[in-house]
Amino acid sequence: MTIPPKKTIRYEDGAWPLWRLDKNLRYLTKSLVHRATPWTAEDGDAAEAAAGYVASQSWSSFGGGATRLRALFGGDLMWIRDGFERPFSPAVAAAIAEAGVAFANLETPIDGSRPVPRFTYETLHYNAPATFLEPWRATTTVLSLANNHALDQKISGLAATRAAVLAAGLVPVGGIAASEAQASVTVHEGWTVAASAFTYGVNGNDPIPPGIPVARLSEISGKAHELVGPSGPCPEPALRVVLAHWGYEYEYWPTTAQREAACSLIAAGADVIVGSSPHVLQPLEIVSVNGADPACPLQVLRRGAPPSLALILWSLGNLTTIMPTTACQVGALVNVDFSRTNAGGLAIDALRVRPTYARRGLGRLFRHAARDAIANRIGGATVFAEELDETRRQQTLAQARRAFGKLVP
């Protein structure tokens, strides 16, 4: 693939002072225009090979065992100003409830002792009420707190967020103590999910607690075993999930550095990597571990493990947001059916992508209870693509197909 040379700007690789208006303007432009092409020809070729393998369905013949676990993966749960009591349409809420276990990135504090900001478009001090968590109580849900908004309400806000997630009966990953950066939970039919999370950085200059691991892309390989978590004890059959707040905002493709980092995490034991932070959809990729499928373009060695498949969800975009561009309003819920081979390897029996659309756009500047109740029923909530009018549905599907190809009907 030939990629036209273009410049980009990435604060994830290093911040700049606020007085640099030129860089601020360039980044604002990027947030509205985005980067729709891979950064290098190598990135483009890798994406094409991965998409071709996923479309081939070769991976679906690896397992053959009875399906044991249906997992649901979603993207960023961003601050949405108001309407937190009904963030999803009934159809989206029902899809969450049907999962055996669900995963998402909670990119806002939930601190009931502090006000919820309402009158700005973008803020470094997000906060949401506990009602934002309600739809996730219908199933076993793992929520990452390790993201750049973790300390928007200071250390006390992080503690309050973790407490709110626990009070809702959900599983938080991330907190103040180092041990809170990992969690495990047993779901139906004996499957144990072991989850860990990390972020590329945190807003502001407050000291970052060890419960919010920080690793830039160049650091991940050296910290891979630490970021994935200890190899035991974890009852079998187990699923190891890493919730990675990484990558570059408003870019549609993973980079060479990300691919190298992902391979190191999988070699260290990760079965699924769930990416967040770019705020737009990026492709998914299936990985062959220890020669599970010679046809797979991405092969990883993992010591002492049976042949297995692994899954990388590079970015699932925004599940809720007030960001203004269509690409930022389009997200996806990805259903994955997992099973185990007789040798104990992980198999992927089925993949299903359901594109979503966050209808809030720029959000509403003023709160009015009666109006909000109506808006949440007819236009305020995140919906599936099939719930949209024809024009918006086609726009949503086009964004999703760019990332997931034939997985999107």
C-alpha positions as CSV (number, residue, x, y, z in Angstrom):
1,M,0.0,0.0,0.0
2,T,1.3,3.4,-0.9
3,I,0.7,6.1,1.8
4,P,1.0,9.8,0.9
5,P,3.4,11.6,3.2
6,K,1.5,13.6,5.8
7,K,2.5,15.3,9.0
8,T,0.5,14.7,12.2
9,I,0.7,15.9,15.8
10,R,0.4,13.7,18.9
11,Y,0.3,14.9,22.4
12,E,0.6,11.3,23.6
13,D,4.3,11.4,22.6
14,G,4.9,14.6,24.6
15,A,2.9,17.6,25.8
16,W,3.5,21.2,24.8
17,P,2.9,24.4,26.7
18,L,-0.5,26.0,26.4
19,W,1.0,29.1,24.9
20,R,2.0,27.2,21.7
21,L,-1.1,28.3,19.8
22,D,0.2,26.8,16.6
23,K,0.3,23.3,18.0
24,N,-3.0,23.8,19.8
25,L,-4.6,24.8,16.4
26,R,-3.0,21.9,14.6
27,Y,-4.4,19.5,17.3
28,L,-7.8,21.0,17.1
29,T,-7.7,20.6,13.3
30,K,-6.8,17.0,13.8
31,S,-9.7,16.4,16.2
32,L,-12.1,17.6,13.5
33,V,-10.4,16.3,10.3
34,H,-8.8,13.1,11.7
35,R,-6.2,11.0,10.0
36,A,-7.9,8.5,7.8
37,T,-4.8,6.8,6.2
38,P,-2.2,4.6,7.9
39,W,1.0,6.4,9.0
40,T,3.3,4.2,6.9
41,A,3.1,1.7,4.1
42,E,4.1,-1.0,6.6
43,D,1.1,0.0,8.8
44,G,-1.2,-0.2,5.8
45,D,0.1,-3.6,4.6
46,A,-0.2,-5.0,8.1
47,A,-3.8,-3.8,8.3
48,E,-4.7,-5.3,4.9
49,A,-3.2,-8.7,5.9
50,A,-5.0,-8.7,9.2
51,A,-8.3,-7.8,7.6
52,G,-7.9,-10.5,5.0
53,Y,-7.3,-13.2,7.6
54,V,-10.3,-12.1,9.6
55,A,-12.5,-12.2,6.5
56,S,-11.1,-15.7,5.6
57,Q,-12.8,-17.3,8.7
58,S,-9.8,-19.6,8.9
59,W,-9.6,-18.9,12.6
60,S,-13.1,-20.2,13.3
61,S,-12.0,-23.8,12.5
62,F,-9.2,-23.9,15.2
63,G,-11.4,-24.7,18.3
64,G,-14.2,-27.1,17.7
65,G,-15.1,-27.3,21.3
66,A,-18.5,-26.3,22.9
67,T,-18.8,-22.6,23.3
68,R,-18.4,-21.7,27.0
69,L,-18.2,-17.9,27.2
70,R,-19.8,-15.0,25.3
71,A,-18.0,-11.8,26.0
72,L,-19.0,-8.3,25.0
73,F,-16.4,-5.5,24.4
74,G,-17.2,-1.8,24.2
75,G,-15.2,1.4,23.9
76,D,-15.0,4.7,25.8
77,L,-17.7,5.7,28.2
78,M,-17.1,9.4,27.9
79,W,-18.7,12.2,30.0
80,I,-22.0,13.3,28.3
81,R,-23.0,16.4,30.3
82,D,-26.5,15.2,31.2
83,G,-28.9,12.3,30.5
84,F,-26.7,9.9,32.5
85,E,-29.8,8.1,33.7
86,R,-30.5,6.8,30.1
87,P,-27.2,6.6,28.1
88,F,-28.4,3.8,25.8
89,S,-31.4,2.9,23.8
90,P,-33.4,-0.2,25.1
91,A,-31.8,-2.3,22.3
92,V,-28.2,-1.4,23.3
93,A,-29.1,-2.0,27.0
94,A,-30.6,-5.4,26.1
95,A,-27.4,-6.4,24.2
96,I,-25.3,-5.6,27.2
97,A,-27.6,-7.7,29.4
98,E,-27.3,-10.7,27.1
99,A,-23.5,-11.0,27.5
100,G,-21.9,-13.5,29.8
101,V,-19.3,-10.8,30.7
102,A,-18.8,-7.2,29.4
103,F,-15.9,-4.9,29.2
104,A,-15.6,-1.1,28.7
105,N,-13.5,1.9,29.6
106,L,-15.1,4.3,32.2
107,E,-13.5,7.5,31.1
108,T,-15.0,9.8,33.7
109,P,-14.9,9.9,37.5
110,I,-18.0,9.2,39.4
111,D,-17.8,11.2,42.6
112,G,-21.2,12.0,44.3
113,S,-19.6,14.6,46.6
114,R,-18.7,16.8,43.6
115,P,-20.8,18.6,41.0
116,V,-21.3,17.2,37.5
117,P,-20.0,19.9,35.0
118,R,-22.5,20.9,32.4
119,F,-21.7,24.2,30.8
120,T,-18.5,23.5,28.9
121,Y,-17.9,21.5,25.8
122,E,-14.6,20.0,26.8
123,T,-13.1,19.9,30.3
124,L,-10.3,18.3,32.2
125,H,-12.5,17.8,35.2
126,Y,-15.1,15.2,34.1
127,N,-17.6,13.8,36.6
128,A,-20.8,11.8,36.3
129,P,-23.5,10.5,38.6
130,A,-23.7,6.8,39.6
131,T,-26.8,6.4,37.3
132,F,-24.3,6.2,34.4
133,L,-23.4,2.7,35.6
134,E,-27.0,1.4,35.7
135,P,-27.1,-0.5,32.3
136,W,-24.0,-2.5,33.2
137,R,-25.5,-4.0,36.3
138,A,-27.5,-6.5,34.1
139,T,-24.4,-8.6,33.6
140,T,-21.0,-9.2,34.9
141,T,-19.1,-6.1,33.9
142,V,-15.4,-5.2,34.1
143,L,-14.7,-1.4,33.8
144,S,-11.3,0.1,33.4
145,L,-10.6,3.2,35.5
146,A,-7.0,3.5,34.1
147,N,-7.2,6.3,31.6
148,N,-6.1,9.9,31.2
149,H,-9.2,11.2,33.1
150,A,-8.6,9.0,36.2
151,L,-7.5,11.9,38.4
152,D,-9.9,14.6,37.0
153,Q,-11.5,14.7,40.5
154,K,-8.1,14.1,42.3
155,I,-7.2,11.1,44.3
156,S,-10.3,11.3,46.4
157,G,-12.4,11.2,43.2
158,L,-10.6,8.1,42.0
159,A,-11.4,6.4,45.3
160,A,-15.0,7.5,45.1
161,T,-15.2,6.2,41.5
162,R,-13.9,2.8,42.5
163,A,-16.3,2.7,45.4
164,A,-19.3,3.6,43.1
165,V,-18.4,0.9,40.6
166,L,-18.2,-1.7,43.4
167,A,-21.4,-0.5,45.0
168,A,-23.1,-1.1,41.6
169,G,-22.0,-4.7,41.7
170,L,-19.4,-4.2,38.9
171,V,-15.7,-5.0,38.7
172,P,-13.3,-2.0,38.6
173,V,-9.8,-2.3,37.3
174,G,-7.7,0.5,38.5
175,G,-7.5,2.5,41.8
176,I,-5.0,3.8,44.3
177,A,-3.2,0.7,45.5
178,A,-1.1,-1.3,43.0
179,S,-3.2,-4.4,43.7
180,E,-6.2,-2.6,42.3
181,A,-4.7,-2.4,38.8
182,Q,-5.8,-6.0,38.4
183,A,-9.0,-8.0,39.1
184,S,-10.4,-11.4,38.5
185,V,-14.0,-12.6,38.5
186,T,-15.7,-16.0,37.9
187,V,-18.5,-15.9,35.4
188,H,-20.9,-18.5,34.2
189,E,-19.8,-22.2,33.6
190,G,-16.6,-21.8,35.6
191,W,-14.8,-19.3,33.3
192,T,-12.5,-17.0,35.3
193,V,-11.7,-13.6,33.8
194,A,-8.4,-12.0,34.8
195,A,-8.2,-8.4,33.8
196,S,-5.6,-5.7,34.1
197,A,-5.4,-2.1,32.8
198,F,-3.0,0.7,32.0
199,T,-2.9,4.1,30.4
200,Y,-0.4,6.1,28.4
201,G,-0.7,9.0,30.8
202,V,-3.0,11.0,33.1
203,N,-4.2,14.6,32.8
204,G,-2.6,17.2,35.1
205,N,0.4,17.1,37.3
206,D,-0.9,15.3,40.4
207,P,1.1,12.3,41.6
208,I,-0.2,9.2,39.9
209,P,-1.0,6.3,42.2
210,P,0.4,2.8,41.5
211,G,-3.1,1.6,41.0
212,I,-3.2,3.5,37.7
213,P,-0.2,2.0,35.7
214,V,1.3,4.3,33.1
215,A,3.2,3.0,30.1
216,R,3.8,4.8,26.8
217,L,4.1,2.6,23.7
218,S,7.9,2.5,23.9
219,E,7.7,1.3,27.5
220,I,5.2,-1.5,27.1
221,S,7.5,-4.3,25.9
222,G,9.7,-3.8,29.0
223,K,6.7,-3.9,31.3
224,A,4.6,-6.5,29.5
225,H,4.6,-9.2,32.3
226,E,3.8,-6.5,34.9
227,L,1.0,-5.0,32.8
228,V,-0.6,-8.4,32.0
229,G,-0.4,-9.5,35.6
230,P,0.8,-12.6,37.4
231,S,0.4,-15.9,35.6
232,G,-1.3,-17.5,38.6
233,P,-3.2,-18.5,40.5
234,C,-6.0,-18.3,37.9
235,P,-8.5,-21.2,37.7
236,E,-9.0,-22.7,34.3
237,P,-10.6,-22.1,32.0
238,A,-9.4,-18.5,32.2
239,L,-9.5,-15.5,29.9
240,R,-6.8,-12.9,30.4
241,V,-7.9,-9.4,29.2
242,V,-5.7,-6.3,29.1
243,L,-7.6,-3.0,28.9
244,A,-5.1,-0.7,27.2
245,H,-5.7,3.1,27.0
246,W,-3.2,3.7,24.3
247,G,-2.6,4.8,20.7
248,Y,-3.2,8.1,19.1
249,E,-6.3,10.2,19.1
250,Y,-8.3,10.6,15.8
251,E,-6.1,8.1,13.9
252,Y,-7.9,5.2,12.3
253,W,-5.0,2.7,12.2
254,P,-2.6,1.2,14.8
255,T,1.1,1.9,14.3
256,T,4.2,-0.2,14.1
257,A,5.0,0.6,17.8
258,Q,1.5,-0.5,18.8
259,R,1.8,-3.8,17.0
260,E,5.2,-4.5,18.7
261,A,3.7,-3.6,22.1
262,A,0.7,-5.8,21.5
263,C,2.8,-8.8,20.6
264,S,4.8,-8.4,23.8
265,L,1.6,-8.3,25.9
266,I,0.3,-11.5,24.1
267,A,3.6,-13.2,24.6
268,A,3.3,-12.3,28.3
269,G,-0.1,-14.0,28.5
270,A,-2.8,-11.6,27.3
271,D,-5.6,-13.4,25.4
272,V,-7.5,-10.2,24.5
273,I,-6.3,-6.6,24.3
274,V,-9.1,-4.1,24.4
275,G,-7.9,-0.7,23.2
276,S,-9.3,2.7,24.0
277,S,-8.3,6.4,23.7
278,P,-8.2,7.1,19.9
279,H,-12.0,8.0,20.1
280,V,-12.5,6.5,16.6
281,L,-12.8,2.9,15.5
282,Q,-9.7,1.0,14.5
283,P,-9.6,-2.6,13.1
284,L,-9.5,-5.8,15.2
285,E,-6.9,-8.4,14.7
286,I,-6.6,-12.1,15.4
287,V,-3.2,-13.5,16.5
288,S,-1.9,-17.1,16.3
289,V,-0.1,-18.1,19.4
290,N,2.5,-20.9,19.3
291,G,1.5,-21.9,15.7
292,A,-2.3,-22.3,16.3
293,D,-3.0,-21.4,12.7
294,P,-0.1,-21.1,10.2
295,A,-2.3,-19.1,7.9
296,C,-2.5,-16.2,10.4
297,P,-0.2,-13.3,9.3
298,L,0.6,-12.4,13.0
299,Q,2.4,-15.2,14.9
300,V,3.5,-14.9,18.5
301,L,5.4,-17.3,20.7
302,R,4.3,-17.7,24.4
303,R,6.5,-19.9,26.5
304,G,4.9,-22.9,28.2
305,A,1.5,-22.4,26.6
306,P,-0.6,-24.6,24.2
307,P,-1.4,-23.4,20.7
308,S,-4.0,-20.7,21.1
309,L,-5.7,-17.7,19.4
310,A,-5.6,-14.1,20.8
311,L,-7.6,-11.1,19.9
312,I,-6.6,-7.4,19.6
313,L,-9.3,-4.8,19.5
314,W,-7.1,-1.8,18.6
315,S,-9.8,0.8,19.4
316,L,-13.6,0.5,19.8
317,G,-14.2,4.2,19.6
318,N,-16.7,6.0,21.8
319,L,-19.7,4.2,23.2
320,T,-20.9,7.5,24.7
321,T,-19.7,11.0,23.8
322,I,-20.5,14.6,23.0
323,M,-17.7,14.8,20.4
324,P,-18.9,16.5,17.2
325,T,-17.6,14.5,14.3
326,T,-19.3,11.4,12.9
327,A,-16.2,9.2,13.3
328,C,-16.1,10.1,17.0
329,Q,-19.8,9.4,17.4
330,V,-19.5,5.9,15.9
331,G,-18.5,3.1,18.2
332,A,-19.1,-0.7,18.3
333,L,-20.1,-3.5,20.6
334,V,-18.1,-6.6,19.7
335,N,-19.5,-10.0,20.7
336,V,-17.0,-12.8,20.9
337,D,-17.7,-16.5,21.6
338,F,-14.8,-18.2,23.2
339,S,-14.1,-21.9,23.8
340,R,-11.2,-24.0,24.9
341,T,-9.4,-26.7,22.9
342,N,-8.7,-30.1,24.4
343,A,-5.1,-28.9,25.0
344,G,-6.3,-25.9,26.8
345,G,-5.8,-23.3,24.1
346,L,-8.2,-20.4,23.6
347,A,-10.4,-20.6,20.5
348,I,-12.6,-17.9,18.9
349,D,-15.7,-19.5,17.6
350,A,-17.6,-16.4,16.4
351,L,-17.2,-12.7,16.1
352,R,-20.1,-10.2,15.7
353,V,-19.7,-6.4,15.3
354,R,-22.7,-4.1,16.0
355,P,-22.0,-0.5,15.1
356,T,-23.3,2.1,17.5
357,Y,-24.0,5.8,17.2
358,A,-23.9,8.4,20.0
359,R,-26.7,10.8,19.2
360,R,-25.6,13.5,21.6
361,G,-23.3,15.4,19.3
362,L,-22.2,18.5,21.0
363,G,-24.5,17.9,23.9
364,R,-27.0,20.2,25.4
365,L,-25.8,23.4,27.0
366,F,-28.7,23.7,29.5
367,R,-30.4,21.2,31.6
368,H,-34.2,20.9,31.6
369,A,-35.7,17.8,33.1
370,A,-38.8,17.5,31.0
371,R,-37.0,18.1,27.7
372,D,-34.2,15.7,28.7
373,A,-36.7,12.9,29.4
374,I,-38.0,13.3,25.9
375,A,-34.6,13.6,24.3
376,N,-33.4,10.5,26.0
377,R,-36.3,8.5,24.5
378,I,-36.1,9.7,20.9
379,G,-32.6,11.1,20.3
380,G,-30.2,11.5,23.2
381,A,-29.0,8.0,23.8
382,T,-26.5,5.8,22.1
383,V,-28.3,3.5,19.6
384,F,-27.4,0.7,17.1
385,A,-27.0,1.6,13.5
386,E,-30.2,-0.1,12.6
387,E,-32.2,2.3,14.8
388,L,-31.1,5.3,12.8
389,D,-32.7,7.1,9.8
390,E,-31.3,5.9,6.4
391,T,-28.8,8.7,5.9
392,R,-27.2,8.5,9.3
393,R,-27.3,4.7,9.2
394,Q,-25.3,4.6,6.0
395,Q,-22.8,7.1,7.5
396,T,-22.4,4.9,10.6
397,L,-22.0,1.7,8.6
398,A,-19.4,3.3,6.4
399,Q,-17.3,4.2,9.4
400,A,-17.6,0.8,10.9
401,R,-16.8,-1.0,7.6
402,R,-13.6,1.0,7.3
403,A,-12.5,-0.6,10.5
404,F,-14.1,-4.1,10.5
405,G,-14.8,-4.8,6.8
406,K,-17.0,-7.8,6.2
407,L,-17.7,-8.3,9.9
408,V,-20.2,-5.4,9.5
409,P,-23.2,-6.6,7.5
